[in-house]
């Protein structure tokens, strides 16, 4: 019994000491929200992502991939530009990635197969040392063909 209690205390101290630091060398990326999961002609699609970076050395863009399993012609990969912002250590903030569907926007997501599409988006953030965040996925977004 004495050994069990001693082992439990040592294990508890060890686990408490393994708290993961919020800011790491590798950028952190987390999917926060999307403004709609059913996109219609004339609307904007906006993804909100939260990021952290210990060194504050993020590159000037975020990798974005659109995947539509039954319409490969609609898939794309882009480097979505990030706005300029000051570099500081222990940096954190939000990134908003915006696409338009036949509306004024530099990046478009209109369906390419002349039918409704169900798309998933993947995002990866890199720093100047080429460290990559984990890949984050959006929920499926139905893009209504019109």
Helices and strands as residue ranges (DSSP letters): H 2-17, E 28-34, E 38-39, E 44-53, E 58-67, G 72-74, E 76-81, E 91-100, E 117-127, E 136-137, E 141-143
